[in-house]
Amino acid sequence: MIVLEKKQRATVVTKILREAMSLSLAEAMKLKKKMPGSVFIGTKSETNRLKQLLAAEGLKAEIGRSVTTMGVVDRIGL
């Protein structure tokens, strides 16, 4: 999933994703540094759920296509 929000709204995005993905504060801060940009690689249903959570708050995200050898694994791309 690619978060399109600029640094000003990155804190809000980080808070939502941290809660939804049960991230530690350190993991959330790594995620925040990646914004705007790719912050999550997962299954279609996982990325859709996170995108919907962000959209409910008026935040922009896209779902890109990524292929790995094991399917889709890398939970947060850290």
GULO-560069 format. One line per 3 residues: their letters; for each residue z, x, y of C-alpha. Coordinates in pm, whole numbers, plus 50000, padded with zeros to 5 digits. Example, Ala and Ser with C-alpha at 12.3 -4.5 7.8 and 13.67 -1.06 7.14 Angstrom:
BEGIN
AS	50780/51230/49550; 50714/51367/49894 .
REM end
This chain:
BEGIN
MIV	50000/50000/50000; 49910/50128/50342; 50136/50035/50633 .
LEK	49939/50000/50956; 50234/49971/51193; 50292/50242/51452 .
KQR	50616/50440/51483; 50775/50177/51710; 50784/49918/51429 .
ATV	50833/50169/51146; 51209/50112/51154; 51164/49742/51080 .
VTK	50917/49819/50799; 51154/50080/50655; 51446/49836/50655 .
ILR	51243/49570/50469; 51101/49814/50214; 51436/49985/50159 .
EAM	51601/49656/50071; 51310/49529/49858; 51275/49855/49663 .
SLS	51646/49951/49647; 51582/50288/49813; 51846/50535/49921 .
LAE	51866/50623/50288; 51698/50960/50220; 51409/50794/50034 .
AMK	51369/50540/50314; 51351/50817/50574; 51079/50996/50373 .
LKK	50891/50669/50361; 50925/50620/50737; 50774/50963/50804 .
KMP	50458/50855/50621; 50391/50566/50861; 50132/50470/50955 .
GSV	49979/50551/50619; 50013/50513/50245; 50374/50443/50149 .
FIG	50367/50276/49808; 50164/50294/49490; 50235/50030/49229 .
TKS	50098/49735/49039; 49899/49467/49214; 50186/49219/49190 .
ETN	50437/49472/49328; 50219/49564/49624; 50134/49201/49696 .
RLK	50505/49112/49700; 50584/49391/49945; 50286/49304/50162 .
QLL	50402/48942/50177; 50754/49050/50279; 50606/49254/50564 .
AAE	50363/48978/50665; 50654/48731/50686; 50793/48951/50965 .
GLK	50454/48983/51137; 50396/49339/51015; 50058/49473/50905 .
AEI	49983/49636/50570; 49679/49675/50348; 49644/49717/49976 .
GRS	49413/49999/49878; 49283/50075/49531; 49425/50374/49344 .
VTT	49370/50483/48986; 49605/50704/48783; 49589/50822/48423 .
MGV	49886/50607/48320; 49783/50294/48508; 49982/50256/48825 .
VDR	50308/50446/48829; 50423/50639/49134; 50681/50393/49269 .
IGL	50699/50510/49629; 50473/50811/49646; 50754/51054/49727 .
REM end
